[in-house]
């Protein structure tokens, strides 16, 4: 087959190719004969339906299927013959100027770009380093203690303060009118935990049991209650009960409650440290991977195939719509989602994907079986029953493919960091945990 390739602009190409009509007609006839043996029609014995009857009923659809199949196959052969890497689906139209006995078609499509990578030694990457100190362990133990706290009623003369659980009656009005969700009796919340709006907590803090007060409250514009979002309300609150939090001591009893086999404080702190170090490693790796890949992407030279960008836009919009649906937004499938807001993200993803693929090809950074195995074992180690998690991953090809993708990205990151100019930035544990 003679293939003519025309460059339209940048990555856009056009191929003109032909198909013998005899090939189309022969395949149509073959499929109609097969249908005649398989189809069941009233008035005919199975397998005895005349081909001309089948042609009258199914001829058009069979012709359409055959043409699609043959044109797709011919385009793939033409692109392979021309040594073109096709990006996205081609737009194929029939060309009227066909030789006798032939059908001619024009296919317009994009090709993947040539990716020019600079020297990795010219890259500058900031690498974050984080240590898990005793203070981080102490704060984590405080969180674990809070999760197991109990409450005891305060003396009547005492006032509500941060950490206390209070029971209140309240009623709010906007312009003198009650609104849905603006009234409750015996409502409980913990002062200072952020469950309530700041003005509400500020009003309750310092109150005594039996005391009532009124206070203004301005609802944020993005408040979940659309009826009052962005409006100001007047609230009356009465404090019924104050309970002070009592945290368990950091002792052997807490260690046993947390499932520490040795049941000692030292073993508990060691276990907390291991868990924190595992989480810190995960977050540091993700942050440093992003920094390395961003540096690589910024240095590379390439044109972006718009078909790939549009496909990524489709995925992002669909993901946003699925998120809205999961949040319970009514008619999420019809919600107007402007595609342009995702364009920078789509372009960045396509660019990064092409750049990473080129580096992997150039340096053979495929995920080796032992790397994939080690990564899955590391993931499973953070769970109570690692063996079950290990089986969960290894029993599903899609999940293992995701793991392979992560390992390949790690290989790319390791190569970049081993050759680039790396500067280390010491970051505190709190900064790291607060940034993701």
C-alpha positions, 0 to 999 in steps of 0.5 A, a space after each residue: 500500500 502506497 502511503 502519502 503523509 502530509 504535514 499540516 502544522 506542528 504535530 498534525 498529519 494527514 494520510 491518504 490511503 486506499 482500500 480495494 472495493 473487492 476486499 470490502 465486498 468479499 468480507 461483506 459477503 462472508 459475514 452475510 453467509 455466516 449470519 445466514 447459518 446463525 440467525 433465526 427468522 420466522 418461516 425458515 429452519 435454523 441455518 436455512 435462511 437464504 442469503 438474499 433475505 439476510 442481505 435485505 435485512 442486515 446488509 446495510 449494518 454489515 456493510 457499515 461494520 465491515 467498512 469501519 473495521 477495514 478502514 481502521 485496520 488500513 489506517 493502522 497499517 498506513 501509520 505503521 508503514 509511515 513509522 508514525 506514533 499516532 496520538 488520539 483518534 484520527 478523523 477519517 473522511 472519504 476522498 472522492 478522487 479514488 482510482 477505479 475499484 478502490 475507495 480512498 480515505 483521508 485521515 487527519 490526526 496528531 502524532 506524539 512529539 519529539 521530546 528533547 531532554 536536557 542534561 539531568 546534571 543541569 537540573 536544580 532540585 530542592 530536596 526536603 529532609 524531615 526528622 521525627 523528634 520526641 515532640 512529634 511523638 508526644 503530640 501524637 500520643 496526645 491525639 491518641 489520648 484525646 481519642 480515648 478521653 472521658 468526661 466528668 461534670 464540672 462544678 456549677 461555679 466553673 466556666 466552659 473552656 477549651 476541651 470541655 464538652 458542653 450541652 446547650 439550647 440555642 435558637 438563631 434568627 435572620 431578620 427576626 425569622 427562624 430558619 432551618 437548622 437554626 434551633 436545637 435543644 441539648 446540643 453537644 459539642 466540644 469547645 475549641 474543636 472547630 465543630 462550630 463557627 468561631 463566633 459560636 465558640 467564642 460566645 459559649 467559652 466562659 459561660 456558666 451552667 444556667 447562663 443565657 446570652 445573645 450574640 451576633 453571628 455572620 455566616 460565611 458566603 460559602 456556608 453549607 446552609 444556602 438559606 443563610 450563607 453570607 447573612 447575619 443572624 442573632 442567636 440566643 444560647 443557654 448553657 445546660 451542662 459542662 463536662 471536663 475532659 479527662 485524658 488517660 495517662 501515658 502509662 502501661 494501661 494506654 500501651 495495652 489499650 493501643 495493642 502494644 504487645 509488650 505493654 510498656 511506654 517505651 514500646 508504645 513510643 517506639 511503635 508511634 515513632 515507626 508509624 510517624 516515620 513511615 508517614 513522613 517517608 511517604 510524604 517526603 517521597 511524594 514532595 521530592 518526587 514532585 519537585 524532581 518531575 517538575 524540574 525535568 518537565 520545565 527543562 524539556 522541549 516539546 509540543 503538546 498533542 491537543 488530542 491528548 490534552 482534550 482527552 485528559 480534560 474529559 477525564 478531569 471533568 468526569 472526575 469533578 462530576 463524580 466528586 459532586 455526585 459523591 458529595 450528594 449534589 443534586 443533578 451532578 451529571 448536569 452541573 455546568 463544569 467549565 472545562 477551561 478551569 482544568 486546562 492548565 492541569 490537563 496540559 501539565 499532566 500530558 506534558 509530564 507524562 510525555 517527558 517521564 515516558 521519554 526518560 524511562 525509554 532512554 534509561 530503561 527505568 521499567 519497574 522490576 518484579 523485585 521492586 514491585 514486590 518490595 513496594 507492595 510489602 512496604 504498603 502492607 506493613 502499615 496495616 494490622 494484617 499485612 498478609 491480607 493486604 498483600 493478597 488484596 494487591 497481588 490478586 488484582 492486575 489493575 492494582 498491581 499495574 498502579 503499583 508498577 506505575 508508582 515504582 517507575 515514577 520512583 525510578 525516574 525520581 531516583 535517577 534525577 536526584 542522583 544526577 541533578 544539583 540537589 539542595 537540601 531543605 530541612 523542614 519541620 515535622 509540623 510543616 510537612 504534615 500541615 502542607 499535605 
